Amino acid sequence: MNSSTVGLIVALLRQNETSVIALYDQLSSFDILLLKKRSLVPRVQHYVEVTVPHYTLDDFKSHFRMSRSTYQTTCLRLQPLPEYNQTTGPIPNVEKDVLMFLWFIGNLESIRSMSDRFNVSKSTFHKSMKRTGSALVKLMPDIIKWPSNAAAIDDTARMFSERSQFQNVLGAIDGSHIHITAPKHFHQAYFNRKGFYSIVLLASCDSNLSFNYVWTGNPGSTHDATVLRSSDLFSNCDEKIPQGYYLMGDSAFPLLRWLVTPFRDHGNLSRQQKVFNKTHSKCREVIERAFGLLKCRFRRLFRFEVLDMTVLVNSVLAACVLHNICLTEHDECNLEEPQDTENMPVDNETVARDGHELPGVQMRQQLMQQLLNIQ
């Protein structure tokens, strides 16, 4: 209601109270009519029931970022979970839930646009997204597996040794920024050095780009080394990583008994150190490719506009679960992998150097000597 209308009402009020009431009733009816017209904006009818089943295999993968068979496998994995076996109220449709989550995590459309596509309200779409993300996270122990037995450890180390000349590598580890909208609380903590708000995804992968560890939720301003020390990988390192085995990480991380980083290049490296760094980089590049593949397939990871931090964290973890499922199903992402420029470490030499441990220094010297002996 604009100012002229308000003025008219005030003028009439002084003259005839009955006229004012009649005018107000007319204005109210007009507002209600406008609301009804807005509610009649057409949604996409029968998209899931009619349109999606008629997609070709290529069209389905283009829209939902995975093959139809991988989608069906994902639904079968989720079907037994409590979210889809409620004893009270309507039972959610797992097939439609997964389609909606795949569209959400694979595109950058607004919630309004996506809810119209799937012929549901925005609140229903949000509930589905929250439910499916939570359900996928429950699959993590079976999908994102740390090599915990002798056979898995040997297999992981063997595949890395075939890729580089290092023995006993269990993973390559790095951090990547997930772009988010500024949170309502403590937003400055999420503002990273690259000039945008983010949370950090810390992950390790094997030589096949499959994640074997993920951890996320730390604010974007947090140094990679600090994120690592806050993770359960760090607190349980003695249980997870046997003596003599290690991860490969970049110079943002501390040099530890179980984490090997390259020599910092200040222009005075020896030939042996340069050879070590080159071989180390070749071994470590798999995690950068894994992040690139993850964000190539699931574009929402380039920018989240979700303010609920629990939903945000679960969505990122769910994307990592789906990434591994796709690799297990040999479901390749045929799109070009973008260069992930957002997982660059904070070049804070003091933090990294102060975190070095003697066993890590000795491990790196030993690995460098082994390389020289091989060559």
Secondary structure, 3 states (H helix, E strand, C coil): CCHHHHHHHHHHHHHCHHHHHHHHHHHHHHHHHHHHHHHCCCCCCCHHHHHHHHCCHHHHHHHHCCCHHHHHHHHHHHCCCHHHCCCCCCCCCHHHHHHHHHHHHHCCCCHHHHHHHCCCCHHHHHHHHHHHHHHHHHCHHHHCCCCCCHHHHHHHHHHHHHHCCCCCEEEEEEEEEEEECCCCCCHHHHECCCCCEEEEEEEEECCCCCEEEEEEEEECCCCHHHHHHHCHHHHCHHHHCCCCCEEEECCCCCCECCEECCCCCCCCCCHHHHHHHHHHHHHHHHHHHHHHHHHHHCHHHHCECCCCHHHHHHHHHHHHHHHHHHHHCCCCCCCCCCCCHHHCCCCCHHHHHHCCCHHHHHHHHHHHHHHHHHC
